[in-house]
Amino acid sequence: AMSKSAVKISSDLLSNPLCEQEPAFLEMVTAFDTAMKRMDSFNQEKVSWLWLKKGRAGFSSVFPSLNMAVKRREQTLQDYKRLQSKVEKYEEKERTGPVLAKLHQ
């Protein structure tokens, strides 16, 4: 996304009227635009290569914290579902002191 944004910025700069008035500015912006397009192409190629070669595991080896975050999220989601079912179970029961205490807990 970052390289796509850089390409958009360089394209916007190329359409700036100042490029028509200042040849030196046009030359710099053209060089910047070329560099940003090459960087974006390189990034897209690397991401596609990693994905094709290794799939999700490829990203896990490059970004190990990503794999840990996914595991933590899954564990938290399982805990939430388990606790949500307990809450639903206590809400269905008669409202006595112990049940209300457990429900609050």
TIVO-453255 format. One record per residue (C-alpha): x, y, z. Coordinates in steps of 0.05 Angstrom, whole numbers. Last residue first. Layout:
# TIVO-453255
NODE; x; y; z
NODE; X; Y; Z $
...
This chain:
# TIVO-453255
NODE; x; y; z
NODE; -368; -259; 746 $
NODE; -435; -223; 742 $
NODE; -467; -287; 716 $
NODE; -434; -328; 770 $
NODE; -461; -280; 823 $
NODE; -530; -280; 791 $
NODE; -531; -356; 790 $
NODE; -510; -359; 863 $
NODE; -564; -310; 885 $
NODE; -621; -339; 844 $
NODE; -646; -316; 776 $
NODE; -672; -381; 746 $
NODE; -628; -407; 690 $
NODE; -629; -382; 617 $
NODE; -581; -324; 632 $
NODE; -533; -373; 664 $
NODE; -528; -415; 600 $
NODE; -521; -353; 557 $
NODE; -464; -329; 601 $
NODE; -430; -397; 596 $
NODE; -437; -396; 520 $
NODE; -405; -327; 518 $
NODE; -347; -352; 561 $
NODE; -331; -408; 512 $
NODE; -339; -362; 452 $
NODE; -293; -310; 483 $
NODE; -240; -361; 500 $
NODE; -241; -388; 429 $
NODE; -234; -317; 401 $
NODE; -176; -303; 448 $
NODE; -141; -366; 425 $
NODE; -152; -348; 352 $
NODE; -127; -278; 363 $
NODE; -65; -302; 400 $
NODE; -49; -351; 343 $
NODE; -58; -296; 290 $
NODE; -13; -249; 330 $
NODE; 40; -303; 337 $
NODE; 40; -315; 262 $
NODE; 46; -241; 248 $
NODE; 104; -234; 297 $
NODE; 145; -281; 254 $
NODE; 143; -234; 194 $
NODE; 189; -264; 141 $
NODE; 180; -336; 165 $
NODE; 107; -325; 176 $
NODE; 99; -293; 108 $
NODE; 125; -356; 75 $
NODE; 80; -399; 118 $
NODE; 20; -363; 90 $
NODE; 38; -387; 21 $
NODE; 109; -411; 12 $
NODE; 129; -403; -60 $
NODE; 67; -370; -89 $
NODE; 60; -321; -31 $
NODE; 133; -305; -27 $
NODE; 137; -294; -103 $
NODE; 75; -251; -103 $
NODE; 102; -208; -46 $
NODE; 170; -201; -80 $
NODE; 140; -184; -148 $
NODE; 93; -132; -118 $
NODE; 151; -100; -81 $
NODE; 194; -97; -144 $
NODE; 138; -67; -185 $
NODE; 125; -15; -131 $
NODE; 199; 3; -127 $
NODE; 203; 8; -203 $
NODE; 141; 53; -205 $
NODE; 170; 96; -149 $
NODE; 237; 104; -184 $
NODE; 204; 123; -250 $
NODE; 161; 175; -216 $
NODE; 220; 204; -179 $
NODE; 260; 210; -244 $
NODE; 200; 243; -277 $
NODE; 191; 290; -217 $
NODE; 264; 311; -221 $
NODE; 262; 323; -296 $
NODE; 197; 361; -291 $
NODE; 226; 405; -237 $
NODE; 286; 421; -281 $
NODE; 240; 436; -340 $
NODE; 201; 487; -299 $
NODE; 137; 515; -330 $
NODE; 105; 450; -354 $
NODE; 123; 414; -289 $
NODE; 92; 472; -249 $
NODE; 24; 453; -279 $
NODE; 23; 391; -234 $
NODE; 5; 328; -272 $
NODE; 73; 298; -258 $
NODE; 65; 312; -184 $
NODE; 0; 273; -182 $
NODE; 35; 214; -215 $
NODE; 91; 217; -164 $
NODE; 40; 219; -107 $
NODE; 1; 160; -136 $
NODE; 65; 119; -144 $
NODE; 83; 135; -71 $
NODE; 14; 112; -49 $
NODE; 22; 46; -87 $
NODE; 90; 38; -53 $
NODE; 58; 46; 16 $
NODE; 0; 0; 0 $
